[in-house]
């Protein structure tokens, strides 16, 4: 069995691409992010039965996390939403 590696991309037999973003050994789960940005979870015990192929990251793998200026309200073209430059800054404000 090939154990999932965080940061690696895989393709399902149906062509769906995803990246492994976390492995929780205590819960027995693997957190994945699909190319479109959707987050999902796979049970570790199901991983070896999925017929996955390790692949290179898609050319535009960051497309699902890009922000366009119209996605937020700002007073100028160079304004960035809170937490944009440092994603952890947003968590401190919760």
NURO-376460 format. One line per field, with one value per residue (C-alpha): residue number from 1; x, y, z. Coordinates in steps of 0.5 Angstrom, whole numbers, plus 500, padded with zeros to 3 digits. Each point is the difference from the previous one (the first is absolute). Layout:
BEGIN
vonu: c(NUM; ...) .
px: c(X; ...) .
py: c(Y; ...) .
pz: c(Z; ...) .
//
This chain:
BEGIN
vonu: c(1; 2; 3; 4; 5; 6; 7; 8; 9; 10; 11; 12; 13; 14; 15; 16; 17; 18; 19; 20; 21; 22; 23; 24; 25; 26; 27; 28; 29; 30; 31; 32; 33; 34; 35; 36; 37; 38; 39; 40; 41; 42; 43; 44; 45; 46; 47; 48; 49; 50; 51; 52; 53; 54; 55; 56; 57; 58; 59; 60; 61; 62; 63; 64; 65; 66; 67; 68; 69; 70; 71; 72; 73; 74; 75; 76; 77; 78; 79; 80; 81; 82; 83; 84; 85; 86; 87; 88; 89; 90; 91; 92; 93; 94) .
px: c(500; 503; 498; 498; 505; 498; 501; 499; 495; 496; 495; 494; 498; 494; 505; 499; 507; 501; 506; 501; 500; 500; 500; 497; 503; 496; 493; 503; 498; 503; 498; 500; 499; 497; 502; 494; 502; 495; 502; 499; 502; 502; 500; 508; 497; 497; 506; 503; 493; 500; 504; 503; 506; 505; 501; 503; 497; 495; 503; 496; 499; 499; 494; 495; 503; 501; 496; 498; 499; 492; 500; 501; 499; 505; 502; 505; 503; 506; 496; 499; 495; 502; 504; 502; 508; 500; 495; 501; 498; 493; 500; 502; 494; 495) .
py: c(500; 507; 504; 507; 506; 507; 505; 494; 500; 494; 498; 495; 496; 504; 506; 504; 503; 502; 502; 497; 506; 496; 493; 499; 493; 501; 500; 496; 505; 503; 507; 502; 506; 499; 505; 504; 502; 495; 497; 492; 494; 493; 495; 497; 493; 502; 503; 493; 498; 507; 498; 507; 502; 505; 506; 507; 506; 503; 506; 505; 496; 507; 502; 498; 504; 507; 506; 505; 507; 500; 494; 505; 507; 505; 508; 499; 495; 498; 499; 493; 497; 498; 494; 500; 501; 496; 494; 499; 507; 499; 494; 505; 504; 495) .
pz: c(500; 498; 506; 498; 501; 501; 495; 494; 495; 498; 495; 501; 494; 498; 499; 506; 503; 507; 505; 506; 505; 507; 503; 507; 502; 507; 496; 494; 495; 494; 499; 492; 496; 493; 494; 501; 507; 503; 507; 501; 504; 499; 505; 501; 499; 493; 497; 498; 496; 496; 494; 501; 495; 503; 495; 499; 503; 494; 497; 503; 506; 504; 496; 505; 506; 495; 502; 495; 502; 499; 505; 506; 501; 501; 499; 495; 495; 505; 506; 503; 504; 507; 501; 493; 500; 507; 500; 507; 502; 498; 505; 506; 499; 501) .
//
